[in-house]
Amino acid sequence: MKVRSNIRAGNEAEALRKCQKERDYWKVQAAEMEAIATSPAKPSPPQQPTPPPSYGTATTVGCGWVNGIYYPDLSGTCG
């Protein structure tokens, strides 16, 4: 007599606990985001423009200021 078994059979209680744990995690994340979204905005201090970093090269093609932040041209550099 052959015994048939379900290949997908496993520990259903463990799978349920894992699912509940993940559900609870996302519920907490949603509650935190809701609290952030409904809280009054805090005024941020004005940002001062940061000076451009010196890389020892005289080429500044492709760089510039955006919203008070300097973005250098890093093409051709590693890191």
N, C-alpha and C positions, 0 to 999 in steps of 0.2 A: 504494500500500500504506500502510495506517494503522499508526502506531506507538503501541502502548499503553504507558502508563507508570503507575506507582503514584503517586497523588497524595501519599500519606503517606511516600513514599520520602525519605530524608534521610541524614544522616551518622550511621550506626548506632554507629560507634566513639565519636563524641562523646557520643551519648546514653548509651552504656554507661559512659563515664568519669564523666559527670554522676551517673548512678545510683550508681556505686560510691563516688563522693565523698560523696554524701548518706548512703549506708549507713554509711560509715566515721565520719561526723560523729555519727550516732545511736548507733553502737556506743560511741564515746568518751563521749557524754552518759550512756548507760546505765551504763558503768563508773564514772563520777564519782558518779552517784546511788547506786550500790551501795556505793561507798566511804563516802559520807556516811551511808547507812542503817546500815551495819555498824560504824561508828566509835563509840566511847563518847561519850556526851553530855557536853559541857562545861558546868559550872554557870554560869549567867548571874547577873550581879550583880543584887541587888534594885533594882527601879526605884522612884524617888521620884516621887510625884505632881507633875505639872507644874502651875504656877499657871495659872489661866484668863487668856487674853489679853484685853486691854481694847480694845474697838472704839468706845468713846465713846458707847455707848448703854446705857441702863439696863435694857433688856429682856433677860431671860435665859430666856425661855420655850423649852422644847424642848432644853435643854442639860443636861449633867451629867457625872458621873464614871463611867467604865467601866474596870474593871481598873486603876485608878490613873491613867488618862489622861482629861483633861478634854476633852469635845467640846462646843464652843459651837454655838449655834443660828445658822447662817449663811444662813437663809432670807431672801431679799430683798437679799442682798449680791452684788456682782459679783466675779468673780475666782476 
